[in-house]
């Protein structure tokens, strides 16, 4: 017990005070310098790195030595504490990078990634090895170990800094560009190879025997880790999300789970003698493929990473640089030579790989080199390992650190200049526009869908209604990743029949991810609402017809669910539904409201091919009593122009979704009559109405026009309602 007490002894009062001071000063200075750089049109990461350099021994530490022990760590304990905070920053940054990595996009550019990686490894390795052979003896701790020294320099030249790359790409809004995704993928390939080579060199330096089996063992470790992560790991993550979202009541439960999983994977790679940031990156990729993960979690992780930990990470990296120790003619010359060889080797290698293997043009090939030339804090870690193993002298350590910082500072300037000559393709531009639209749209963020059903509703008509819901979700899943949960609620004592009904129903829903839940309860409304509160984006309900009585619009259950639902609700009204129903012609009435725009966006998801038409109709209302006046008066002309512009903007939005959209403005005294007549004349298969629930005692009230359309529509109607 005494030993455990000693282990948990806290750092000294002064060391804790120093850590708190360092975090406050580093974060403030990093954000300040980052803001200055942004105002100068440069990435914030440059300012964050410079903040550390300015606070470190090269500048402020030299002028005011008293800050050592407060801003600059003054003993190993302070250094370890600050380095731990810095590591958390790198882990969060790589998690965000993984979340924004699009594997499908990378697969489409696999040839380019392979070419860039091969070129970015082979030439830097060769040039680094030759440089190591000709550097002066006084830079080697032991001149008889030049082979190990040269191999170490070669390995150091081949590694890029993924955290720095990620921050530069985020700052320049390039992360979602095709080139940004390929840069990250190539960087990960290079770094994985580099870390394997580093483990081999470290083994040589420590006197271990390096054999072919040991080399294959290092490669196999990475391969096995990746294989298990993308098989058993994916299954484990999915089950963990299912459990947390279904069983845990705590606030921020999904965010907590993500952070736990990230550190689990980081610890696994650390245990395997790989870098913990590799585990964080892989976890980010896996989580990015989980449609169940709420978008809110992505946003909060991004805020935590980029707002707090990443600036500290980059400032700490700059804090380690002591430029003053290199201010002698010989060391400056050698430092310039190392920077030159490192830059030429990396840029030329990636250029040749992208140009001749990836078949890219000159400017795109140069862009890969400009980005991957950034070494950053990863190189500092490599240099620290070399120093601790006795491969590097203090002078050579400082030269490598200077090279790392210089190449990192060069990268955004070169990349910004080169990318002026790189224009996105029309396909990429369309993808980026759609992603931008999706960020501001509740429709674009639909990933987790709840579909309640009841065993009692298993007649022919209900089956047709479920088929319609299935067909709608299938169309949506062609454009957006969906995780659909089928929830069957029935009276107690009917569990066997309930599960059989659920299994039969599941055959209709064959999209990407499907979960089934059978619940025995007489309180259908509360069961469905409790489930809907578990981070769902869309609740899908079915109704046979609008009621004629004054008590309910659809039914008591559906009216309650629409009124109380915590998420977007879709009511599928299946009046006049044919067995071979397929919505080829969709009518969307629009009046310029946000609800109407949401309905239009939803209809675009339902029309994945050019064979389907979305008719956007705006009815310009004019009272019957005013028809004897001149129709083309000034006020009416303005109203007509506004209406035409409104539907034209929605049509352009549809074209971005690659949808065949038709925009039209009609004049009428009763908009619902015009809408119903248009539906009949044009053989419309589906009407999509956007609404916002309105309070009206206990009865669901969506407006008299919506109710008239529901009652008289010649085809099925979808009511899309947001609370």
C-alpha positions in Angstrom: 0.0 0.0 0.0 2.9 2.4 0.8 4.3 1.8 -2.7 0.9 2.6 -4.3 0.8 5.8 -2.2 4.2 6.8 -3.4 3.3 6.1 -7.1 0.3 8.4 -6.8 2.3 11.2 -5.2 1.5 14.5 -7.0 4.1 16.7 -8.7 5.5 19.4 -6.6 3.6 22.6 -6.0 6.0 24.5 -8.3 5.7 22.0 -11.1 1.9 22.1 -11.1 2.0 25.9 -11.0 4.5 25.9 -14.0 2.2 23.6 -16.0 -0.9 25.7 -15.4 1.1 28.8 -16.4 2.5 27.2 -19.5 -0.9 26.1 -20.7 -2.4 29.5 -20.2 0.5 31.4 -21.8 1.1 28.9 -24.7 -2.6 28.7 -25.6 -3.0 32.5 -25.5 0.1 33.2 -27.5 -0.6 30.5 -30.0 -4.2 31.8 -30.6 -2.9 35.4 -30.8 -0.2 34.6 -33.4 -2.6 32.3 -35.2 -5.1 35.2 -35.5 -2.4 37.5 -36.8 -1.5 35.0 -39.5 -5.1 34.5 -40.5 -5.5 38.3 -40.9 -2.4 38.2 -43.1 -4.0 35.5 -45.2 -1.8 32.7 -43.9 -2.8 29.4 -42.1 -3.1 29.7 -38.3 -0.6 26.9 -37.8 2.3 29.1 -38.8 1.4 31.5 -36.0 1.0 28.7 -33.5 4.5 27.3 -34.4 6.0 30.8 -34.2 4.4 31.4 -30.9 6.4 28.5 -29.4 9.7 29.7 -31.0 9.2 33.3 -29.7 8.5 32.0 -26.2 11.3 29.5 -26.3 15.1 29.7 -25.7 15.6 31.3 -29.1 13.9 34.6 -28.1 12.1 35.3 -24.9 14.0 32.5 -23.0 17.3 34.2 -23.9 16.2 37.7 -23.0 14.5 36.7 -19.8 16.1 33.6 -18.4 13.8 33.7 -15.4 10.9 32.3 -17.4 12.7 28.9 -17.4 10.7 26.8 -14.9 7.5 28.8 -15.7 7.0 29.1 -19.5 9.9 26.9 -20.5 10.1 23.6 -18.6 12.9 23.8 -16.1 13.2 20.1 -15.1 12.2 16.6 -16.5 9.0 16.5 -14.5 7.8 19.8 -16.0 8.9 18.6 -19.5 7.0 15.3 -19.1 3.8 17.1 -17.9 3.8 19.5 -20.8 4.7 16.8 -23.3 1.7 14.8 -22.1 -0.7 17.7 -22.8 1.0 18.1 -26.2 0.5 14.4 -27.0 -3.2 14.8 -26.3 -3.3 17.6 -28.8 -1.7 15.4 -31.5 -4.2 12.6 -30.7 -7.2 14.9 -31.0 -5.9 16.4 -34.2 -5.3 13.0 -35.8 -8.8 11.9 -34.7 -10.3 14.9 -36.5 -8.1 14.1 -39.6 -9.4 10.5 -39.6 -13.1 11.6 -39.2 -12.7 13.8 -42.3 -10.8 11.1 -44.3 -13.0 9.7 -47.1 -12.0 6.1 -47.9 -14.2 5.9 -50.9 -12.5 9.1 -52.3 -9.1 7.7 -51.6 -9.9 4.4 -53.3 -10.8 6.3 -56.4 -7.4 7.9 -56.2 -5.4 4.9 -55.1 -3.0 5.0 -58.0 -2.0 8.6 -57.1 -1.6 7.8 -53.4 0.6 4.9 -54.3 2.7 6.9 -56.7 3.2 9.8 -54.2 4.0 7.5 -51.4 6.7 5.5 -53.3 8.3 8.7 -54.6 8.1 10.4 -51.2 9.9 7.5 -49.5 12.6 6.2 -52.0 14.3 9.5 -53.0 14.4 11.0 -49.5 15.8 7.7 -48.1 18.5 7.7 -50.8 19.4 11.4 -50.5 19.3 11.3 -46.7 21.6 8.2 -46.6 24.2 9.9 -48.9 24.0 13.1 -46.8 24.7 11.1 -43.7 27.8 9.5 -45.3 29.4 12.9 -46.0 28.5 15.0 -42.9 31.5 15.9 -40.7 32.6 13.5 -37.9 32.0 16.1 -35.1 28.2 15.7 -35.7 28.5 12.0 -34.9 28.7 10.7 -31.3 30.7 7.8 -32.6 32.3 8.0 -36.0 32.6 4.2 -36.2 28.8 4.1 -36.2 28.3 6.2 -39.4 26.2 3.5 -41.1 23.6 3.7 -38.3 23.9 7.5 -38.3 23.3 7.6 -42.1 20.3 5.2 -41.9 18.8 7.3 -39.2 19.2 10.5 -41.3 17.7 8.7 -44.2 14.7 7.6 -42.1 14.2 11.1 -40.7 14.2 12.6 -44.3 11.4 10.2 -45.3 8.9 11.1 -42.5 6.2 13.8 -42.9 4.3 15.4 -40.1 0.6 14.3 -40.4 -0.6 16.6 -37.5 1.0 19.6 -39.2 -0.3 18.5 -42.6 -3.8 18.1 -41.2 -3.7 21.6 -39.6 -2.4 23.2 -42.8 -5.1 21.5 -44.9 -7.8 22.5 -42.4 -6.6 26.1 -42.3 -6.5 26.3 -46.1 -9.9 24.6 -46.4 -8.3 21.7 -48.4 -9.2 18.8 -46.2 -12.2 17.8 -48.2 -10.6 18.5 -51.6 -9.5 15.5 -53.6 -5.9 16.6 -53.3 -6.2 17.1 -49.5 -7.5 13.6 -49.0 -4.8 12.1 -51.2 -2.1 14.1 -49.3 -3.3 12.7 -46.0 -3.4 9.2 -47.4 0.1 9.4 -48.9 1.4 11.0 -45.7 0.0 8.1 -43.6 1.6 5.5 -46.0 5.0 7.4 -45.8 4.9 7.7 -42.0 3.9 4.1 -41.4 6.9 3.0 -43.5 9.1 5.6 -41.8 8.2 4.4 -38.3 8.9 0.8 -39.3 12.3 1.8 -40.6 12.9 3.9 -37.4 12.2 0.8 -35.3 14.7 -1.1 -37.3 17.4 1.6 -37.0 16.7 1.9 -33.2 17.2 -1.9 -33.0 20.5 -1.6 -34.7 21.6 1.3 -32.4 20.6 -0.7 -29.3 22.7 -3.6 -30.4 19.8 -5.9 -31.4 20.3 -8.3 -34.2 18.3 -7.2 -37.2 17.1 -10.2 -39.3 14.6 -10.7 -42.0 12.1 -12.2 -39.6 12.4 -9.2 -37.3 11.8 -6.8 -40.2 8.8 -8.8 -41.4 7.6 -8.8 -37.7 7.6 -5.0 -37.7 5.6 -4.8 -41.0 3.3 -7.6 -39.8 2.5 -5.8 -36.6 1.2 -2.8 -38.5 -0.7 -5.0 -41.0 -2.4 -7.1 -38.2 -3.3 -3.9 -36.3 -5.0 -2.4 -39.4 -6.7 -5.7 -40.3 -8.1 -6.2 -36.7 -9.2 -2.5 -36.5 -11.2 -2.7 -39.7 -12.8 -6.1 -38.9 -13.3 -6.8 -35.2 -12.6 -3.2 -34.3 -15.4 -1.9 -36.6 -17.8 -4.5 -35.0 -16.8 -3.5 -31.5 -17.3 0.2 -32.2 -20.7 -0.4 -33.7 -21.8 -2.5 -30.8 -20.5 0.1 -28.3 -22.4 2.9 -30.1 -25.6 0.7 -30.0 -25.2 0.1 -26.3 -24.4 3.7 -25.3 -27.1 5.2 -27.4 -29.7 2.7 -26.3 -28.9 2.1 -22.7 -26.9 5.1 -21.3 -28.8 8.1 -20.0 -25.8 10.4 -19.3 -25.5 13.7 -21.3 -22.8 13.8 -23.9 -22.6 9.9 -23.9 -21.6 9.6 -27.5 -18.8 12.2 -27.2 -17.5 10.4 -24.1 -17.5 7.0 -25.9 -15.6 8.5 -28.9 -12.9 9.9 -26.6 -12.6 6.6 -24.7 -12.3 4.6 -28.0 -9.7 7.0 -29.3 -7.5 6.6 -26.3 -8.0 2.8 -26.4 -6.7 2.7 -29.9 -3.9 5.1 -29.2 -2.8 3.0 -26.2 -2.9 -0.1 -28.4 -0.5 1.3 -31.0 1.7 2.6 -28.2 1.8 -0.9 -26.7 2.7 -2.3 -30.2 5.7 0.2 -30.3 3.9 2.2 -32.9 2.9 5.9 -32.6 -0.3 6.6 -30.6 -1.3 9.1 -33.2 -1.7 6.2 -35.7 -4.3 4.6 -33.4 -6.2 7.9 -33.1 -6.1 8.4 -36.9 -7.5 4.8 -37.5 -10.2 5.4 -34.9 -11.2 8.6 -36.7 -11.6 6.7 -40.0 -13.7 4.0 -38.3 -15.9 6.5 -36.6 -16.3 8.5 -39.8 -17.9 5.4 -41.3 -20.6 5.1 -38.6 -23.8 6.9 -39.7 -25.2 6.4 -36.2 -22.6 8.9 -34.8 -24.4 12.2 -34.3 -23.1 15.2 -36.3 -23.0 17.1 -33.0 -20.2 14.9 -31.8 -18.1 15.8 -34.9 -18.6 19.5 -34.3 -17.7 19.3 -30.6 -14.6 17.2 -31.2 -13.5 19.7 -33.8 -14.0 22.6 -31.3 -12.0 20.8 -28.6 -9.2 19.8 -31.0 -8.8 23.0 -33.0 -9.8 25.4 -30.3 -7.7 24.1 -27.4 -5.3 21.2 -27.8 -3.9 21.6 -31.3 -2.6 25.2 -30.7 -0.9 23.9 -27.5 0.6 21.0 -29.5 2.1 23.3 -32.1 3.3 25.9 -29.6 5.1 23.2 -27.6 6.8 22.0 -30.8 8.1 25.5 -31.4 9.1 25.8 -27.7 11.7 23.1 -28.2 13.7 25.0 -30.9 16.9 26.8 -30.0 18.0 28.6 -33.1 20.8 30.4 -31.2 22.8 27.2 -30.7 23.3 27.0 -34.4 24.6 30.5 -35.0 28.1 29.6 -36.2 29.1 29.7 -39.9 29.9 25.9 -40.1 26.7 24.8 -38.4 24.6 27.3 -40.4 26.1 25.9 -43.6 25.4 22.4 -42.6 21.9 23.3 -41.5 21.2 24.9 -44.9 22.5 21.8 -46.6 20.3 19.5 -44.6 17.2 21.7 -45.2 18.0 21.8 -49.0 18.6 18.1 -49.3 15.4 17.3 -47.3 13.3 19.7 -49.3 14.6 18.7 -52.8 14.4 15.0 -51.9 10.8 15.1 -50.7 9.5 17.5 -53.3 11.3 15.8 -56.2 10.4 12.3 -55.0 6.7 13.0 -54.6 6.6 15.0 -57.9 8.1 12.1 -59.8 5.8 9.6 -58.2 2.7 11.7 -58.8 3.7 12.7 -62.3 4.8 9.3 -63.7 2.9 6.8 -61.6 -0.2 8.8 -60.7 -0.2 10.5 -64.1 -1.0 14.0 -62.6 -0.2 17.3 -64.2 2.9 19.4 -63.1 1.1 21.7 -60.7 -0.8 18.9 -58.8 2.4 16.9 -58.6 4.3 19.9 -57.1 1.4 20.4 -54.6 2.0 16.9 -53.2 5.7 17.7 -52.7 5.0 21.1 -51.1 2.6 19.6 -48.6 4.5 16.4 -47.7 7.7 18.4 -47.2 6.4 19.5 -43.8 8.1 17.5 -41.1 6.9 19.4 -38.0 6.7 17.8 -34.6 6.9 14.3 -35.8 10.5 15.0 -36.9 11.2 16.5 -33.5 10.0 13.3 -32.0 12.3 11.3 -34.3 15.2 13.6 -33.5 14.5 13.2 -29.7 14.6 9.4 -30.2 17.9 9.7 -32.0 19.4 11.9 -29.3 18.2 9.5 -26.5 19.7 6.5 -28.4 23.0 8.2 -28.8 22.7 8.4 -32.6 22.8 12.2 -32.7 24.8 14.9 -31.1 23.1 17.9 -29.6 24.2 20.0 -32.6 22.8 17.5 -35.1 19.6 17.3 -33.0 19.2 21.1 -33.3 19.8 21.0 -37.1 17.1 18.3 -37.6 14.7 20.3 -35.4 15.4 23.5 -37.4 14.9 21.5 -40.6 11.5 20.3 -39.3 10.4 23.8 -38.4 11.6 25.4 -41.6 9.9 22.8 -43.9 6.7 23.1 -41.8 6.7 26.9 -42.2 7.5 26.6 -46.0 4.6 24.2 -46.7 1.6 26.5 -46.5 3.3 29.3 -48.5 4.3 26.9 -51.2 1.0 25.1 -51.2 -1.0 28.3 -51.4 1.0 29.5 -54.3 0.9 26.2 -56.2 -2.8 25.7 -55.7 -3.5 29.0 -57.5 -2.7 26.9 -60.6 -4.9 23.9 -59.6 -8.6 24.2 -60.3 -11.0 21.5 -59.0 -12.7 19.4 -61.6 -16.4 19.8 -62.2 -17.1 16.6 -60.4 -15.1 17.7 -57.4 -16.7 21.1 -57.4 -20.1 19.6 -57.4 -19.2 17.3 -54.5 -17.8 20.2 -52.5 -20.9 22.3 -53.1 -23.1 19.5 -52.0 -21.1 19.0 -48.8 -21.4 22.7 -48.1 -25.1 22.6 -48.6 -25.4 19.6 -46.4 -23.7 21.4 -43.5 -26.4 24.0 -43.4 -29.3 21.6 -44.1 -31.2 19.3 -41.7 -32.0 17.1 -44.6 -28.3 16.6 -45.5 -27.6 15.5 -42.0 -30.1 12.6 -41.9 -28.2 9.5 -41.0 -30.1 7.8 -38.2 -33.7 6.9 -38.9 -36.4 5.4 -36.7 -39.3 3.4 -38.3 -41.9 2.3 -35.7 -44.3 -0.5 -36.7 -47.0 -2.6 -35.0 -47.8 -6.3 -35.4 -51.5 -5.5 -35.5 -50.9 -3.5 -38.7 -49.9 -6.5 -40.8 -52.8 -6.4 -43.3 -52.2 -5.9 -47.1 -52.6 -2.2 -46.9 -50.1 -1.8 -44.1 -47.6 -4.0 -46.0 -48.0 -1.7 -49.0 -47.4 1.3 -46.7 -44.2 -0.4 -45.3 -43.0 -1.0 -48.8 -43.5 2.6 -49.6 -41.5 3.7 -46.6 -38.8 1.2 -47.5 -38.6 2.5 -51.1 -38.3 6.1 -49.9 -35.5 5.2 -47.5 -33.7 3.2 -50.1 -33.7 6.2 -52.4 -32.3 8.4 -49.6 -29.6 5.8 -48.8 -28.2 6.1 -52.4 -27.1 9.7 -51.5 -26.6 9.6 -47.8 -25.3 6.9 -45.3 -28.3 5.6 -43.3 -28.6 3.6 -40.1 -32.3 2.4 -39.9 -33.9 1.1 -36.7 -37.1 -0.9 -37.0 -39.0 -0.7 -33.8 -42.0 -3.0 -33.2 -44.3 -2.2 -30.3 -47.0 -4.6 -29.3 -49.0 -5.7 -26.3 -47.3 -7.8 -23.6 -47.5 -11.6 -24.3 -47.0 -11.4 -28.0 -43.2 -11.3 -28.2 -42.8 -14.4 -30.4 -45.3 -13.0 -33.0 -43.7 -9.6 -32.6 -40.2 -10.8 -33.4 -41.5 -12.8 -36.4 -43.3 -9.7 -37.7 -40.1 -7.7 -37.2 -37.9 -10.2 -39.1 -40.4 -10.3 -42.0 -40.5 -6.5 -42.1 -36.7 -6.3 -42.1 -36.6 -8.0 -45.5 -38.1 -4.9 -47.0 -35.4 -2.6 -45.6 -32.1 -3.7 -47.2 -30.1 -0.5 -47.0 -26.6 -0.1 -45.5 -27.2 -0.6 -41.8 -30.3 -2.1 -40.1 -31.2 -2.7 -36.4 -34.3 -4.4 -35.1 -36.0 -3.8 -31.7 -39.0 -5.6 -30.3 -40.8 -4.0 -27.3 -43.8 -5.2 -25.4 -45.9 -2.3 -24.1 -49.4 -0.8 -24.3 -48.0 2.7 -24.3 -46.9 3.0 -27.9 -46.4 6.8 -27.9 -44.0 6.9 -25.0 -42.0 3.9 -26.2 -41.5 5.5 -29.6 -40.7 8.9 -28.1 -38.2 7.4 -25.6 -36.4 5.7 -28.6 -36.6 8.9 -30.7 -34.7 10.8 -28.0 -31.6 8.5 -28.6 -29.9 10.8 -31.2 -32.2 10.0 -34.2 -32.4 12.4 -37.1 -35.7 11.3 -38.7 -38.8 9.5 -37.4 -40.8 7.8 -40.2 -44.6 7.2 -39.6 -47.3 5.8 -41.8 -51.0 6.9 -42.1 -53.7 5.6 -44.2 -55.8 8.7 -44.5 -56.6 12.1 -42.9 -59.6 11.8 -40.5 -62.9 13.5 -41.1 -63.5 14.0 -37.4 -62.3 17.0 -35.5 -60.5 15.0 -32.9 -57.5 13.7 -34.9 -55.7 14.6 -38.1 -54.2 11.2 -38.7 -54.7 9.1 -35.6 -54.3 9.6 -31.9 -50.9 7.9 -31.9 -49.5 9.5 -35.0 -50.8 13.0 -34.0 -49.1 12.7 -30.6 -45.8 11.5 -32.2 -45.7 14.3 -34.7 -46.5 16.9 -32.0 -43.9 15.6 -29.5 -41.1 14.2 -31.7 -37.7 15.5 -30.8 -36.5 15.2 -34.4 -37.6 15.7 -37.9 -40.8 13.6 -38.7 -42.0 12.2 -42.0 -45.6 11.0 -42.2 -46.2 8.8 -45.2 -49.9 9.3 -46.2 -50.6 6.3 -48.4 -54.0 7.2 -49.9 -54.5 5.8 -53.4 -51.3 3.7 -53.2 -50.8 1.3 -56.1 -48.9 -2.0 -55.6 -46.3 -1.0 -58.2 -45.9 2.5 -56.9 -42.6 4.2 -57.8 -42.3 8.0 -57.5 -41.1 9.2 -60.9 -42.9 12.5 -60.7 -42.7 14.4 -57.4 -44.6 17.7 -56.7 -43.2 20.1 -54.1 -45.4 23.2 -53.3 -43.2 26.0 -52.1 -43.9 29.4 -50.6 -40.3 30.5 -49.7 -40.5 29.2 -46.1 -37.7 27.2 -44.5 -40.1 24.3 -44.2 -40.9 24.4 -48.0 -37.1 24.5 -48.8 -36.6 21.5 -46.5 -39.3 19.6 -48.4 -37.6 20.5 -51.7 -34.2 19.2 -50.5 -35.9 16.0 -49.3 -37.5 15.5 -52.7 -34.1 15.8 -54.3 -32.9 12.8 -52.2 -35.9 10.9 -53.6 -34.9 11.5 -57.2 -31.5 9.9 -57.7 -31.8 9.5 -61.5 -32.5 11.8 -64.4 -35.7 9.7 -65.2 -37.3 11.2 -62.2 -38.8 14.8 -62.2 -39.2 17.1 -59.2 -41.8 19.8 -60.0 -41.3 22.9 -57.8 -44.6 24.8 -57.8 -45.2 28.3 -56.3 -48.8 29.5 -56.2 -49.1 33.2 -56.3 -52.3 33.9 -54.4 -54.7 36.6 -55.7 -58.1 37.1 -54.2 -61.1 36.5 -56.4 -62.4 40.0 -55.7 -59.3 41.6 -57.1 -59.3 39.8 -60.5 -61.1 42.6 -62.2 -58.2 44.9 -61.6 -55.2 45.1 -64.0 -53.2 41.9 -63.4 -49.9 43.3 -64.4 -49.8 46.2 -61.9 -46.4 47.1 -60.3 -47.0 45.4 -57.0 -48.0 42.1 -58.7 -45.0 42.3 -61.0 -42.7 42.5 -58.0 -44.5 39.6 -56.3 -44.3 37.5 -59.5 -40.5 38.2 -59.9 -39.9 37.2 -56.3 -41.9 34.0 -56.7 -40.0 33.2 -60.0 -36.6 33.8 -58.4 -37.6 31.7 -55.4 -38.4 28.6 -57.4 -35.5 29.2 -59.8 -33.1 29.1 -56.8 -34.6 25.8 -55.7 -34.3 24.5 -59.2 -30.5 25.4 -59.2 -30.2 23.7 -55.9 -31.8 20.6 -57.4 -29.3 20.7 -60.3 -26.5 20.7 -57.8 -27.9 17.4 -56.5 -27.9 16.2 -60.1 -31.7 16.2 -60.1 -34.1 16.9 -63.0 -36.0 19.8 -61.5 -38.8 21.9 -63.1 -39.8 25.3 -61.6 -43.2 26.9 -62.2 -45.3 29.8 -60.8 -49.1 29.7 -61.1 -51.7 32.3 -60.1 -54.8 31.2 -58.1 -57.1 32.3 -55.4 -56.9 29.0 -53.5 -53.3 27.6 -53.6 -54.4 24.1 -52.5 -56.8 23.9 -55.4 -54.0 24.8 -57.9 -51.7 22.2 -56.2 -54.3 19.5 -56.5 -55.1 20.3 -60.0 -51.4 20.3 -61.0 -51.1 16.9 -59.3 -53.9 15.5 -61.4 -52.9 17.0 -64.7 -49.3 16.0 -64.5 -49.9 12.5 -63.2 -47.9 13.2 -60.0 -46.8 10.1 -58.1 -46.0 11.9 -54.8 -46.6 15.2 -53.1 -44.0 16.4 -50.5 -45.3 19.0 -48.1 -43.0 20.9 -45.6 -44.6 22.0 -42.4 -43.9 23.2 -38.9 -46.1 21.9 -36.1 -48.6 24.4 -34.9 -50.2 24.5 -31.4 -53.9 23.9 -31.4 -55.2 22.4 -28.1 -54.8 18.6 -28.2 -55.3 18.3 -31.9 -52.4 18.2 -34.4 -52.9 21.2 -36.6 -50.7 21.7 -39.7 -52.9 24.3 -41.4 -56.2 24.1 -43.4 -54.4 23.9 -46.7 -52.3 20.9 -45.7 -55.4 19.2 -44.4 -57.3 19.8 -47.7 -54.4 18.5 -49.7 -54.2 15.3 -47.5 -57.9 14.7 -47.9 -58.2 15.3 -51.7 -54.8 14.3 -53.1 -54.9 11.9 -56.0 -51.6 10.3 -54.9 -49.6 9.5 -51.8 -48.4 12.5 -49.7 -45.4 13.0 -47.5 -45.7 15.5 -44.7 -42.2 16.5 -43.5 -42.6 18.2 -40.1 -40.0 19.8 -37.8 -40.8 20.8 -34.2 
